[in-house]
Amino acid sequence: MDIINSALAYLQDFINKSETIYHVNPLIFGILFFGSAVPLYYGYYRIGRSFIKLENNKFIKKQLDKKELIIGLVISIVSWCLPYLYVILFGKLPINIWIFFAVFIIITGVFFVRTIRKKIVDAKI
C-alpha cells in the first residue's frame, strides 16, 4: 500500500507542477492522446484501403483512390496533431521543448510522407 500511495503522490505532484510551470493539464493531454488513437488508426486504415483491397482473404493492389487517400491522410494527421496542438496553444513551454516539438514533427512527418509515397508508387503497378 505504501508503494501505491507513493506513486499516487508522485502523480499528483507531477500534475500540479505541470499545471503551474507549463500551464498544461496532463490529464487533458492524456485524454486527447489516447482518445485520438482510434481516429488515427482509422485514418491509417483508409489510407491502406485507398490502394489495397481484400478479396478471398488475399490482399490485392488496386488503382489508387485519391479521394480515399486524402480523407485518410486528413483524419490521421488531425488526430495525430490534436494532443500536441493542445500543448502548443495552451502551454507556456521553454524553448528546448519547442525545439523538441519542431524536430519531432518534422522527422515523423518526413518518414510518414516517404512511406505513403512509396506505397502509392507501389500501388500504381
C-alpha positions as CSV (number, residue, x, y, z in Angstrom):
1,M,0.0,0.0,0.0
2,D,2.9,2.3,0.7
3,I,4.1,2.0,-2.9
4,I,0.7,2.8,-4.3
5,N,0.4,5.9,-2.1
6,S,3.9,7.0,-3.1
7,A,3.0,6.5,-6.8
8,L,-0.2,8.4,-6.4
9,A,1.5,11.2,-4.5
10,Y,4.2,11.4,-7.3
11,L,1.5,11.6,-10.0
12,Q,-0.5,14.3,-8.2
13,D,2.8,16.3,-7.7
14,F,3.6,15.9,-11.4
15,I,0.1,17.1,-12.4
16,N,0.3,20.1,-10.1
17,K,3.8,21.1,-11.3
18,S,2.8,20.7,-14.9
19,E,-0.1,22.9,-14.5
20,T,1.8,25.5,-12.5
21,I,5.0,25.6,-14.6
22,Y,3.8,24.8,-18.1
23,H,0.1,25.6,-17.9
24,V,-0.8,22.2,-19.4
25,N,-3.0,19.7,-17.7
26,P,-1.5,16.2,-18.2
27,L,-5.0,14.7,-17.8
28,I,-6.4,16.6,-20.7
29,F,-3.3,15.8,-22.8
30,G,-3.7,12.1,-21.9
31,I,-7.3,12.1,-22.8
32,L,-6.6,13.8,-26.1
33,F,-3.6,11.5,-26.7
34,F,-5.3,8.2,-26.0
35,G,-8.7,9.4,-27.4
36,S,-7.2,10.2,-30.7
37,A,-5.7,6.7,-31.2
38,V,-8.9,5.2,-32.7
39,P,-9.3,8.0,-35.3
40,L,-5.6,7.9,-36.0
41,Y,-5.7,4.2,-36.9
42,Y,-8.9,4.6,-38.8
43,G,-7.1,7.1,-40.9
44,Y,-4.3,4.6,-41.5
45,Y,-7.0,2.1,-42.5
46,R,-8.5,4.5,-45.0
47,I,-5.0,5.2,-46.4
48,G,-4.4,1.4,-46.9
49,R,-7.8,0.9,-48.3
50,S,-7.0,3.6,-51.0
51,F,-4.6,1.3,-52.7
52,I,-5.2,-2.3,-51.4
53,K,-8.3,-4.4,-51.3
54,L,-9.0,-7.7,-49.7
55,E,-10.5,-10.5,-51.9
56,N,-10.7,-14.1,-50.9
57,N,-8.5,-13.4,-47.9
58,K,-5.7,-12.1,-50.1
59,F,-4.5,-8.5,-50.4
60,I,-4.7,-7.2,-54.0
61,K,-3.2,-4.0,-55.3
62,K,-5.7,-1.7,-57.0
63,Q,-5.9,1.6,-58.8
64,L,-5.1,4.4,-56.3
65,D,-8.3,6.1,-55.0
66,K,-7.1,9.6,-54.4
67,K,-10.2,10.7,-52.6
68,E,-9.9,7.9,-50.1
69,L,-6.2,8.6,-49.7
70,I,-6.9,12.3,-48.9
71,I,-9.6,11.5,-46.4
72,G,-7.4,9.0,-44.7
73,L,-4.5,11.5,-44.6
74,V,-6.6,14.3,-43.1
75,I,-8.1,12.0,-40.4
76,S,-4.8,10.6,-39.4
77,I,-2.9,14.0,-39.4
78,V,-5.6,15.8,-37.5
79,S,-5.9,13.0,-34.9
80,W,-2.1,12.8,-34.5
81,C,-1.7,16.6,-34.1
82,L,-4.6,17.1,-31.7
83,P,-2.8,16.5,-28.3
84,Y,0.3,18.4,-29.4
85,L,-1.8,21.3,-30.7
86,Y,-3.4,21.5,-27.2
87,V,0.1,21.8,-25.7
88,I,1.2,24.4,-28.3
89,L,-1.9,26.5,-27.9
90,F,-2.4,26.5,-24.2
91,G,1.1,25.7,-22.8
92,K,3.8,28.1,-21.8
93,L,6.8,25.9,-22.7
94,P,10.6,26.6,-22.5
95,I,12.5,26.9,-25.8
96,N,14.1,23.5,-25.6
97,I,10.6,21.8,-25.6
98,W,9.6,24.0,-28.6
99,I,12.7,22.8,-30.4
100,F,11.9,19.2,-29.5
101,F,8.3,19.6,-30.8
102,A,9.6,21.1,-34.1
103,V,12.2,18.3,-34.6
104,F,9.7,15.6,-33.7
105,I,7.0,16.9,-36.0
106,I,9.5,17.3,-38.9
107,I,11.1,13.9,-38.5
108,T,7.8,12.0,-38.1
109,G,6.2,13.9,-41.0
110,V,9.1,13.2,-43.3
111,F,9.0,9.5,-42.5
112,F,5.2,9.4,-42.9
113,V,5.3,11.2,-46.3
114,R,8.1,8.9,-47.6
115,T,6.2,5.8,-46.5
116,I,3.0,6.9,-48.1
117,R,4.8,8.0,-51.4
118,K,6.4,4.5,-51.6
119,K,3.1,2.8,-51.1
120,I,1.5,5.0,-53.8
121,V,4.2,4.2,-56.2
122,D,4.0,0.5,-55.5
123,A,0.2,0.6,-55.9
124,K,0.4,2.1,-59.5
125,I,1.6,-1.2,-61.0
